[in-house]
Amino acid sequence: MVALNRGPFVAAQPPLELLDAVRGQLLDVRPATAFAAGHAHGALNVPLEGGSVGTKAGFVLDHDEPVAIHASSAEDAREAARRLYAVGLLDVAGYVLELETPERIEPVGIDELESLLEQDAVEVIDVREKDERDEGFIPGSRHIPYRLVRAYHEELDNGRPVVTICSSGARAGVAASVLVAEGVDARPVLDGGVDDWQRRGHQLTSFRRCGSG
């Protein structure tokens, strides 16, 4: 048994390759603020610093295409690849560190969101899960969980700006990156969420189940 187990681990992944150019879809794992300040065209942003990176990436990536990772360091790229492998995303082409990042996203603060809603200038997309939204949501907002926004991109690409919001900003950033990659004019609330909106004195609408007091 010892002799048999000395061979290579068949499930081990090969060393991650530093790419000269992006191959396949581009997953940017840098912080959301860095992504907003500049990113490559078509990149999706699932920051390594956030929780459940592999799970989130698994929801928004096309599993039929290889993944190229854009990271701040080789160490970050290897960690991101490890998390992708853990959820079954095995077709990782490699990583890039130096890349042209001409595109920008301007995050929305709660102050600006108040002003935009007063002017009826945006459509707010609540990208939390249903059980979270049922506890309270911004009146007039639309519910599309972050993992499903790509399916609605054509409907949302109607010339009306979109603001994505969640509980803390993490999923809002992911959702906005997906929509922007699909050509939608989307901006995320990165530093805050629905609870912060309520703390500013705004009323939330909640879903009342039948039989609740």
Stockholm file with secondary structure:
# STOCKHOLM 1.0

chainA/1-213         MVALNRGPFVAAQPPLELLDAVRGQLLDVRPATAFAAGHAHGALNVPLEGGSVGTKAGFVLDHDEPVAIHASSAEDAREAARRLYAVGLLDVAGYVLELETPERIEPVGIDELESLLEQDAVEVIDVREKDERDEGFIPGSRHIPYRLVRAYHEELDNGRPVVTICSSGARAGVAASVLVAEGVDARPVLDGGVDDWQRRGHQLTSFRRCGSG
#=GR chainA/1-213 SS CTTGGGSCCTTCCCCCCBCSSCCSEEEECSCHHHHHHCBCTTCEECCTTSSCHHHHHHHHSCTTSCEEEECSSHHHHHHHHHHHHHTTCCCEEEEESSCCCCBCCCCCCHHHHHHHHHTTCCEEEECSCHHHHHTCBCTTCEECCGGGGGGGHHHHCSSSCEEEECSSSHHHHHHHHHHHHTTCCEEECCSCCHHHHHHTTCCCBCCCCTTCC
#=GC SS_cons         CTTGGGSCCTTCCCCCCBCSSCCSEEEECSCHHHHHHCBCTTCEECCTTSSCHHHHHHHHSCTTSCEEEECSSHHHHHHHHHHHHHTTCCCEEEEESSCCCCBCCCCCCHHHHHHHHHTTCCEEEECSCHHHHHTCBCTTCEECCGGGGGGGHHHHCSSSCEEEECSSSHHHHHHHHHHHHTTCCEEECCSCCHHHHHHTTCCCBCCCCTTCC
//
